[in-house]
Amino acid sequence: MDFRLYLITDRRLVADLPGAIDRALAGIPRGTAAVLLREKDLGARALHELALACRAVCDRRGAKLFLSDRADVAIAAGAAGVHLTGGSIDPADVRALAPGLLVGASCHTEAEIAARSDADFALYSPIFPSPGKGPAIGLDALRSAAACGLPLFALGGVDAANAAACIEAGAHGIAGIRGWLAAPDPAAATEQLLQTVLSATSAAFPQGGSPPPMTRPRTLC
């Protein structure tokens, strides 16, 4: 798992979601970002059609595509993985169904991280104040959660101005919705975010980058 940006979708913000994804990925190297298709109001058929269109873009740009909760649609669309929310099935159930799928999870507490410790990575949020996301948990909570060993993507009010602080606190990468999807120039926005993340990583780990996240020892939080 080498991507550092996790780009979450909300098709209500744009007229052409696959086009917006294409523009956002155009400014960054292949493999440095993944896309989470989070369109929970769509039925299976409409979601599958959208997933196919987004996967074509992601394949062309070298980005992994994840689907929120719907492992069945992820499999049918040939996505790289599925992202599990609080009411989802366990990662072990996904692996039994589709051993090749990567599994992400949404977490807000260290207890939730412990419960999802067999996922490949997790979103941890909200780090900073963000509309509709509840009280911010802050950088100290992120730092403590990162010690559990599960690679974390910081979400919630994260932008180019504070992304470095998230990396310094132990986040593997950053995630967002409006920060890239609603930007006037999505390519410039993702390029700036990625550069911030990579620069912060180099500063935090001057010997050549962070330890491989999949080999970090995991602890029970």
Residue pairs with C-beta under 8 A, 6 or more apart in sequence:
1 102
1 120
1 121
1 151
1 213
1 214
2 31
2 32
3 31
3 32
3 33
3 34
3 63
3 64
3 173
4 32
4 33
4 172
4 173
4 174
4 194
4 197
4 198
4 201
5 28
5 32
5 33
5 34
5 173
5 174
5 175
5 180
5 190
5 193
5 194
5 197
6 33
6 34
6 35
6 36
6 104
6 123
6 153
6 155
6 173
6 174
6 175
6 176
7 21
7 24
7 33
7 34
7 35
7 36
7 175
7 176
7 180
7 181
7 190
8 35
8 36
8 38
8 155
8 175
8 176
8 177
9 17
9 21
9 35
9 36
9 37
9 38
9 39
9 54
9 177
9 181
10 38
10 39
10 177
10 178
10 181
11 17
11 39
11 50
13 177
13 178
13 181
13 182
14 20
14 181
14 182
17 50
17 53
17 54
18 50
18 53
18 54
18 56
18 57
20 181
20 186
21 35
21 54
21 57
21 58
21 61
22 57
22 60
22 61
23 186
23 187
24 33
24 180
24 181
24 186
24 187
24 189
24 190
25 33
25 35
25 57
25 58
25 61
25 62
25 63
25 187
25 190
26 61
26 187
27 186
27 187
27 188
27 190
27 191
28 187
28 190
28 191
28 194
29 62
30 61
30 62
30 63
31 62
31 63
32 194
33 63
33 190
33 194
34 63
34 64
34 65
34 66
34 80
35 54
35 58
35 63
35 64
35 65
35 66
36 66
36 67
36 68
36 83
36 104
36 175
37 47
37 50
37 51
37 54
37 65
37 66
37 67
37 68
37 79
38 68
38 83
39 47
39 50
39 68
40 68
40 69
42 50
44 70
44 72
44 73
47 67
47 70
47 73
48 73
48 76
48 77
51 65
51 67
51 73
51 74
51 77
51 79
52 77
52 78
54 65
55 65
55 77
55 78
55 79
57 63
58 64
58 65
64 79
64 80
64 81
64 102
65 77
65 79
65 80
65 81
66 74
66 79
66 80
66 81
66 82
66 83
66 102
66 104
67 73
67 74
67 77
67 79
67 81
67 82
67 83
68 82
68 83
68 85
69 82
69 83
69 84
69 85
69 88
70 82
71 82
71 89
71 94
71 97
71 98
71 101
73 79
74 81
74 82
74 98
74 101
75 97
75 98
75 101
79 101
80 101
80 102
81 101
81 102
81 103
81 104
81 120
82 94
82 101
82 102
82 103
82 104
83 103
83 104
83 105
83 106
83 123
84 90
84 91
84 94
84 103
84 104
84 105
84 106
84 116
84 119
85 105
85 106
86 106
86 112
88 105
90 118
91 103
91 105
91 116
91 118
91 119
92 118
94 101
94 103
95 101
95 103
95 118
102 120
103 118
103 119
103 120
104 119
104 120
104 121
104 122
104 123
105 112
105 116
105 119
105 121
105 122
105 123
106 122
106 123
106 125
107 113
107 116
107 122
107 123
107 124
107 145
107 152
108 124
108 125
108 126
108 137
110 144
110 145
110 148
110 221
111 221
113 122
113 124
113 145
113 148
113 150
113 152
113 221
114 148
114 220
114 221
116 122
116 150
117 148
117 150
117 218
117 220
119 150
120 151
120 214
121 150
121 151
121 152
121 153
121 172
121 213
122 150
122 151
122 152
122 153
123 152
123 153
123 155
123 175
124 137
124 142
124 145
124 152
124 153
124 154
124 155
124 171
125 133
125 137
125 154
125 155
125 156
125 175
126 133
126 134
126 135
126 136
126 137
126 155
126 156
126 157
127 136
127 137
127 138
127 139
127 141
127 142
127 154
127 155
127 156
127 157
127 158
127 166
128 136
128 138
128 156
128 157
128 158
128 162
129 136
129 156
129 157
130 136
130 156
130 157
133 156
133 157
136 156
136 157
139 165
139 166
139 169
140 169
142 152
142 154
142 166
142 169
142 170
142 171
143 169
143 170
144 221
145 152
145 170
145 221
146 152
146 169
146 170
146 171
147 170
147 219
147 221
148 218
148 219
148 220
148 221
149 216
149 217
149 218
149 219
150 218
151 172
151 173
151 213
151 214
151 216
152 170
152 171
152 172
153 171
153 172
153 173
153 174
153 175
154 163
154 166
154 169
154 171
154 173
154 174
154 175
155 174
155 175
155 176
158 166
158 174
158 175
158 176
158 179
159 176
159 179
159 193
160 179
160 189
160 192
160 193
160 196
163 174
163 193
163 196
163 197
163 200
164 196
164 197
164 199
164 200
164 203
165 200
166 174
166 200
167 173
167 174
167 197
167 200
167 201
167 204
168 200
168 203
168 204
172 210
172 213
173 197
174 193
174 197
176 193
179 189
179 193
180 186
180 189
180 190
180 193
183 189
201 209
201 210
202 209
204 210
205 211
